[in-house]
Amino acid sequence: MLDRDGPIPIYKQVADLIREQIERGDLRAGDPVPSEAKLERDYEIARTTARRVARELREQGMAYTIQGEGTFVGQPGAPRAPRKVPMYQKIAERIQRGEIAPNRAIPGEKVMMREYGVAKVTARQAVAHLREEGWVFTVPYRGTYVASPDKWPGGKGS
């Protein structure tokens, strides 16, 4: 699919493939452009190449980026598709259901990036949000663990 030995840079080839999806209507205004992590996996490219894809789409006027949320099809200010459940909320729900017990580690950044298809910064933001809300606590050089239920928002996991 990609010509890795040809004269056209890989990021331009991937951006062209996404542009074609937009032109066919597979991706509509407001839809998220595939995340850097997804582009890395799907096209076997480096993170810096994935970033250049988003920049290329922005320069072509095909997409816009909102810091911390992602890159979306269309022009800035265009209505966006309904948001998916944020990753931190998915993890909080797993904690509440007892899938990750108190005083047990939550998935690390690399696992989150792979499981949820997000960038490292998004995984870090999710952990920071969980920590701020009281779902988890971090022990330096050891990891991030589920807090006791009385520390969770609403206490006792309610």
N, C-alpha and C positions, 0 to 999 in steps of 0.2 A: 504494500500500500504506500509506504513512504520510500522515497528514493534517497537513501542515506549517503550515496556516493555522488549524487548529481550536484549541479550548480545552485539549486534553490535551497536556501537554509531550511532546516527541519521545522523551525518555529513557523515559518511562512507556509509550509506545506500543511501543518496541523491547523493553523488559522484558516487556511483555505477550505479545509475539510469542515470546520465548524461553520464557516460562512455559507458553505453549500447546504448544511443542515438548516440554517436560518432561512436561506432563500427557498428551500423546499417546504418550509413550514414545520419541520420537525422540532425546531426551537422557535418559540414565538416571543414577541416583545414582553419583557418582564420575567421570562424564564431565566433560571441561572445557567450560566455557561459552566461546563464541567470544571470541577475544582482542580487545582494544581495536582493534588494527590491522584485524582482520577486520570488526568492527562498523563501523568508519569506512568501509571499502571497500564493504561490502554495503549499508549504509543511507545512505551519503553524509552522515555526521554528523561532528562535531568530536570530537577526543580527549576533551575534558572531558565531552561528552555521553555518550560510550562509558563513561567512568568512572562516571557517574551511573547508567547501566544496571546495572552490577555492584553498586553500592551499593543500588539499588532491589531487586534480586533478593535481596541479603543481608537487607535489612529485611523482605522478604516471607517469609524463612525458606526460600527456594528454593535458595540457593547460599551458599558460603563461599569466602573468599580465603586463599591461602597466599602470603605475601610472596615475590616472586621466582619463583613457580611458576605462578600464575594463579588463576582463579576456577573452582570446581567445583560441580556439581549436588549438592544434598543438605545434610546437616548436617555441621559440623566433626567430623573423626574418622572419617567414613564411608570405607570402602575406596574407593580410586580406581582407575579403569581403568588398565591397564598404560601406562606412560609411553612417549611417543614418544621417538625418538632426540633427545637435546638438540641444539640448533642448533650449539653449539661443536663437538660431535662430528662433525656433518655436514660442517662446514668443515674440521676436521682430516682427515677421510677424503678430502675433495677435494684437500687438500694432499698427503697420502700417495700418492694416485693420480697425482699430477703435474698435476692440472688447474690448480693455481695454483703456479707455479714459485717456487723460492727467489728472494728479492730482488724479488718482484713484489707489488703491493698486493692485499690481500684486499678483498672488497666493502665499501663504506662503509655507515654506519648506515642511510641511507635505502634503499639497495639491499637490505640484509638485512631491513629491515622489510617491504619489498614482496615479496621472494622467499619469505621464511619466514613471513610473516604474524604478526610479533611486534611488541611495543612497543619503543620506543627504549631503555628501561632493559634489556630482555632482550638486545637487540643489544649494548649496552655491556657487559653482564655476560659475554656470550659472548666478546667480544674480550679482556676482562680475564682470563678463564679460559684462553684460548689463549695469552695472553702469559705467565701464571704457569706454564703447562706447558712453555713453550719453543717452541711452534709458530710464534709470530710475535713481532715487535718493533715498537715504535712510534717514529717519528721525529716530534718535535713540529712541528706546522704542515705536515707532508707526508703523513702517513698511517701505516697499519699494513701491514707487509710480512711475507712468509713468511721465516722464519729458515732458515739452512742446515741440512741434514738431521742433521748431528752435534749440533745443539742440540735436536732433537725428542726427546720422551720415548722412551727406549730407544736414542737415537742412531741415525744412519743410516736413520731412518724405519722401524726394525724394531718 
